[in-house]
Amino acid sequence: MAYKTFAAIDVGSTDVTMKIYEITAKKGYRLLDYVSNIFVLGSGTYANGYISRRSVENLCDILIRFSKKMREYGTTEYRAYATSALREAKNNMMVLDLLKLRTGIKVEILGNAEHRFLMYKGLAVKAENFEQIVEKNTAIVDIGGGSIQISLMNNQKLTATQNISIGALRVRERLKSFHVDVEHLERIMEEFITNEIDTFKRYYLGDKALKNVIAIGDEIACLRQIVPELKITDHFDEKQLNAAFDKLISRNPSDLAADYKIPYERATLLLPAAMIYGVFLKQSKADLIWTPNIDLCEGIIVDELERTKNLTFQRNFMDDIRSSVYQMAKRYCCNKEHNANVVKIAGMIFDKTKKIHGLKEKERLQLEIAAILHDCGKFINMNDATDNSYAIIMSTEIIGLSRKEQEEIANIVKYNSIPLPDYQELKGKIGEADYMTIAKLVAILKVANAMDRSHKQKAKDYNIVVKEKQLVITIDTLNDLALERGLFDDKADFFAQVYGIKPVLKQKRSV
């Protein structure tokens, strides 16, 4: 049977891991080999903002060994991702360049929303009974070295996600300056963590009770390991977690590392991780913490199979992004019916002009998100809606999107209502965003929004065709379209400027 191999590499804050998978057309994927090195890359970043020269040398050595292992399996395809330790380092671009030159491995930095979405993908595919667990209010708690990500699900839908800077390594580094006994340290840690989680609970949970908490992250497996007498399989209850915490308080990390064959650096992170889980369990009032064995490499292979269409999954991950965006629109009191109509029209125009704009499905999703959120800024101030919408989108984490994609969406929404400046004027103000992607999607959104300017959804149906250098849009309605016609021509002129074809509005009056 024909197969290929693929390597997933995670350059994390506390370790560097590679998993080599076999991919086959019929069976999907299976793990062939797994190598991991405990390496605290994030300590320098979180302490002074820089990756040290020594850390770069050590990381190069690890990646060179990974490269040799890949050659043993004939593996040429890989994805290597770095997370918060490199993302937050001030010298990250220099480090990435050195890694590529010295090891031949191209490491890419994941934005937090991308990182957590990959973890979520791995969880949804690998964890048993995932769909049944997330039927009722569930929090997915992903503890990394630098931060904790909390994603809320209900009725199998993603409803909210938020990143909080209280990861296990960051907590450990911050608390090094407290020269107190164990009892006081426990109290300080609890106060520090509880404040952050309380804030999250107030904004995103309110009076809702959680039925389940799903814990993912490197430390959860080690917590199970230190209490073998409890015979924990796939979940902790509060009593079991307290037993693990009591053992952590009574033993120093070096003893834990020796007794339970845990790397010392990992052992030093168990107390902060247990505290975070314990506080969250107490605050959320959930019954259990589920502990599936999931890491970033699992998410990388699932994403690769989805991207290359080598495997079809039960869950549509793009719907998870949509679900979280609709919840965001609800939070800012967006007009649900109007926005749904604009999403429909914009999607139809995008599909009918595929051969002209050359954009892909991810850009279609960006257009859809922009249509859902295009008036969110009015919640703050109707007179500055464009700037407010931009600020809301840029400051809200949308899981699954890169920073570049988020910047593009924010600009699409901003310039939906005001003229888009030319490239020379805007190029220094849009970060990594692509100007032409913004222009093409703004042109579509302007036309789609103009067709429901009254917010009354006047049409029974729409028919859109490209014909003789025109985009002919026929609206089937008996209603008066004077307002829509009055605003349409200005939007059509910009569309023609971008695409070279002129939108034309026609009306059909079906009884």
Secondary structure as UniProt FT lines:
FT   STRAND          3..11
FT   STRAND          15..24
FT   TURN            25..27
FT   STRAND          28..38
FT   HELIX           42..48
FT   HELIX           53..72
FT   TURN            73..74
FT   STRAND          77..82
FT   HELIX           84..87
FT   TURN            90..91
FT   HELIX           92..103
FT   STRAND          107..109
FT   HELIX           112..126
FT   TURN            128..129
FT   HELIX           130..133
FT   TURN            134..135
FT   STRAND          138..143
FT   STRAND          148..154
FT   TURN            155..156
FT   STRAND          157..164
FT   HELIX           168..175
FT   TURN            176..177
FT   HELIX           182..200
FT   HELIX           201..205
FT   TURN            206..207
FT   STRAND          212..216
FT   HELIX           219..225
FT   HELIX           228..230
FT   STRAND          235..237
FT   HELIX           238..250
FT   HELIX           253..260
FT   HELIX           264..284
FT   STRAND          288..290
FT   HELIX           296..307
FT   TURN            308..309
FT   HELIX           317..331
FT   TURN            332..333
FT   HELIX           336..352
FT   HELIX           354..357
FT   HELIX           361..373
FT   TURN            374..375
FT   HELIX           376..379
FT   HELIX           382..384
FT   HELIX           385..395
FT   TURN            399..400
FT   HELIX           403..417
FT   HELIX           423..426
FT   TURN            427..428
FT   TURN            431..432
FT   HELIX           435..450
FT   TURN            451..454
FT   STRAND          461..467
FT   TURN            468..469
FT   STRAND          470..476
FT   HELIX           482..499
FT   STRAND          502..508
//
